[in-house]
Amino acid sequence: MTKTYKPGENPPRPGEYQERGPRGGSVPKPRQVTIEPGDKPLPPTQKPGRTWERVGR
């Protein structure tokens, strides 16, 4: 299982992060964000309880 991160957390590495469900499952129309070096916290998700998962560079 891949590690997920809560909104507002500072991710350990830059890259692409995708919104995941409360238990790590997929969600319909997930948000995807790009975190660059120097960016701070992950943004809010569309609904409470969701998390972020790193999906690419």
Sequence and secondary structure as in RCSB ss.txt:
>XXXX:A:sequence
MTKTYKPGENPPRPGEYQERGPRGGSVPKPRQVTIEPGDKPLPPTQKPGRTWERVGR
>XXXX:A:secstr
   EE TT   SS EEEEEE TTS   SS  EEEE TT  S    SSTT EEEEEE 
